């Protein structure tokens, strides 16, 4: 298991966003955290990305317990793509190259890696374009490129196609499949889109009110859910 979380709890003032979440994710799989808005999906992903610290509970990454006072080394192996990407005010090339420069890659290595990843996200020839002038779908693909060029062991994606048109959504779904196939990267993504979960995920966790109520293989979850809340969510009866 690359991810093992045990009894994670996280509150914001009087709101409990996570209420005892336990979860395991296998190396190399595409794992979906599915649920309605406000279920706790983003909070869970931010904790798995080491961007937030739980109030209690344990998180093991690649077999090692996370030391929350010094998570820096582990952060090199984990990247996150957010629902609304933020672009640096520069070219597409420099946006993607930024993390590589921080890690001390040579100019030749950066050139090679950036061009490879631009091809993967279907943005060949965009190197000199200003990132902030791109469409929403193109910006999201740049954000994905910026994350995967670092070759993380774990890629987290929070509602990666929530605000996009069908064409860009389909491209990003194809990219997700290719990342795992090409690099063996483990991907955890959140969505409220059941059809996307069915198309992409090897396994699915259904979150409701800060808890994971059911986890299973995608086909089993959709064809024969064991939890009544999951059945209602799939049937559109859960609001």
C-alpha positions in Angstrom: 0.0 0.0 0.0 1.3 3.4 -0.9 -1.3 5.2 1.3 -2.7 4.1 4.6 -4.8 6.4 6.7 -6.2 5.4 10.1 -9.0 7.3 11.9 -8.3 10.7 10.5 -10.2 13.6 12.1 -10.2 17.2 11.0 -12.4 20.0 12.2 -12.8 23.7 11.2 -14.2 25.6 14.2 -17.6 23.8 14.8 -17.6 21.8 11.6 -16.1 18.3 11.5 -14.8 17.8 7.9 -13.4 14.4 8.5 -14.9 12.1 11.2 -12.6 9.1 11.6 -11.6 8.3 8.0 -9.6 5.2 7.4 -8.3 4.4 3.9 -5.8 2.2 1.9 -4.6 2.9 -1.6 -2.6 0.4 -3.6 0.5 1.3 -5.6 -0.2 2.0 -9.2 -4.0 2.1 -9.0 -6.4 4.9 -9.9 -8.5 5.4 -6.8 -11.6 7.6 -6.7 -13.1 9.4 -3.7 -16.7 10.0 -4.7 -19.3 12.0 -2.9 -21.5 15.1 -2.9 -20.2 18.6 -2.3 -19.2 19.0 1.4 -18.6 15.3 2.0 -15.0 15.9 3.0 -13.3 14.9 -0.2 -11.1 18.0 -0.6 -10.0 17.9 3.1 -9.0 14.3 2.8 -6.9 15.0 -0.4 -5.2 18.0 1.2 -4.2 15.9 4.2 -2.9 13.1 1.9 -1.0 15.8 0.0 0.6 16.9 3.3 -0.9 20.4 2.9 -3.0 20.1 6.0 -2.4 18.3 9.3 -5.2 16.2 10.8 -6.3 16.9 14.3 -5.8 13.2 15.1 -5.2 9.9 13.4 -2.3 8.5 11.5 -1.1 8.6 7.9 1.4 6.2 6.5 3.0 6.9 3.1 4.8 4.1 1.3 5.0 2.2 4.5 6.4 5.0 6.6 4.5 7.1 9.2 4.3 10.7 8.3 6.2 13.0 10.6 4.0 16.1 10.6 6.7 18.3 12.1 9.1 17.5 9.2 7.1 16.4 6.1 9.5 18.0 3.6 11.2 14.8 2.2 7.8 13.1 1.6 6.5 16.1 -0.2 8.9 15.3 -3.0 7.0 12.2 -3.8 3.5 13.7 -3.7 1.9 16.4 -5.9 -1.7 17.8 -6.1 -3.7 19.3 -8.8 -6.5 21.6 -7.7 -10.0 22.1 -9.1 -9.1 25.7 -10.1 -5.5 25.9 -11.4 -3.3 28.9 -10.6 -0.9 29.9 -13.3 2.4 31.8 -12.8 2.4 35.0 -14.9 4.8 33.6 -17.5 5.0 31.1 -20.3 3.7 27.6 -20.3 7.3 26.3 -20.5 8.4 28.2 -17.4 5.3 27.2 -15.5 6.1 23.5 -16.1 9.8 23.9 -15.6 9.5 25.7 -12.2 9.6 22.7 -10.0 12.4 21.1 -12.0 14.5 24.2 -11.5 13.9 24.2 -7.8 15.2 20.6 -7.7 18.4 21.4 -9.5 17.8 19.8 -12.9 20.1 20.9 -15.7 18.8 23.0 -18.6 19.0 20.1 -21.0 17.1 17.8 -18.6 14.5 20.5 -18.1 14.0 20.9 -21.9 13.7 17.2 -22.4 11.2 16.6 -19.5 9.0 19.6 -20.3 8.7 18.7 -24.0 7.9 15.1 -23.1 5.1 16.1 -20.7 3.7 18.7 -23.1 3.2 15.9 -25.6 1.5 13.7 -22.9 -1.0 16.5 -22.1 -1.6 17.3 -25.8 -0.1 20.8 -25.6 2.8 20.5 -28.1 3.8 23.9 -29.4 2.4 25.8 -26.4 5.8 26.4 -24.8 5.9 30.1 -25.5 2.3 30.9 -24.9 1.4 33.0 -21.8 -0.2 30.5 -19.4 -2.7 33.0 -18.1 -4.2 33.5 -21.6 -5.1 29.9 -22.0 -8.6 28.4 -21.7 -9.7 26.7 -18.5 -9.1 23.2 -19.9 -5.7 24.2 -21.2 -4.7 25.7 -17.9 -5.8 22.5 -16.1 -3.6 20.5 -18.5 -0.7 22.8 -17.7 -1.3 22.2 -14.0 -1.3 18.5 -14.6 1.9 18.7 -16.6 3.5 20.8 -13.8 2.6 18.1 -11.4 3.6 15.0 -13.3 6.9 16.4 -14.7 8.2 15.9 -11.2 7.5 12.1 -11.5 5.6 11.8 -8.1 4.8 8.5 -6.6 1.3 9.8 -5.7 -0.7 12.3 -7.7 -3.8 13.8 -6.1 -6.5 15.5 -8.2 -9.4 17.4 -6.7 -12.4 17.4 -9.0 -10.0 17.8 -12.0 -12.7 18.3 -14.6 -15.5 19.9 -12.6 -15.6 23.2 -14.5 -14.6 22.0 -17.9 -16.3 21.4 -21.2 -16.8 17.7 -22.4 -13.9 17.9 -24.8 -11.3 18.9 -22.3 -12.8 16.6 -19.7 -12.3 13.6 -22.1 -8.7 14.7 -22.8 -7.9 14.9 -19.1 -9.5 11.5 -18.5 -7.3 10.0 -21.2 -4.2 11.7 -19.7 -5.0 10.2 -16.2 -5.1 6.7 -17.8 -1.8 7.3 -19.6 0.0 8.7 -16.5 -0.6 5.4 -14.6 0.2 3.2 -17.6 3.4 5.1 -18.6 4.9 6.0 -15.2 3.2 3.6 -12.7 2.0 6.7 -10.8 -0.7 6.1 -8.2 -3.6 8.5 -8.7 -6.2 9.5 -6.2 -8.9 11.8 -7.5 -12.1 13.2 -6.1 -15.4 13.7 -8.0 -19.1 14.0 -7.6 -19.4 12.7 -11.2 -20.4 9.0 -10.9 -19.9 8.4 -14.7 -16.3 9.7 -14.4 -15.7 7.4 -11.4 -17.0 4.5 -13.5 -14.8 5.3 -16.5 -11.5 5.9 -14.6 -11.3 4.2 -11.2 -10.0 0.8 -10.3 -11.6 1.2 -6.9 -14.0 3.8 -5.4 -14.6 5.1 -1.9 -17.9 6.8 -1.2 -17.7 9.6 1.3 -20.7 11.1 3.2 -20.6 13.7 6.0 -16.9 13.3 6.6 -16.9 9.5 6.7 -16.1 6.8 4.2 -19.2 4.7 4.1 -18.1 2.1 1.5 -15.0 1.1 -0.4 -14.7 -1.4 -3.2 -13.9 -2.3 -6.8 -15.7 0.1 -9.1 -17.9 -2.5 -10.7 -19.0 -3.8 -7.3 -19.8 -0.3 -5.9 -22.0 0.6 -8.9 -23.6 -2.7 -9.6 -24.1 -4.1 -6.0 -23.5 -1.4 -3.3 -23.6 -2.8 0.2 -24.3 0.5 2.0 -27.7 2.1 1.7 -26.2 5.6 1.5 -24.1 4.5 -1.5 -27.1 3.0 -3.2 -29.0 6.3 -2.8 -26.1 8.3 -4.1 -25.8 6.2 -7.2 -29.6 6.3 -7.8 -29.7 10.1 -7.3 -31.7 9.9 -4.1 -29.0 11.4 -1.8 -29.0 15.2 -1.5 
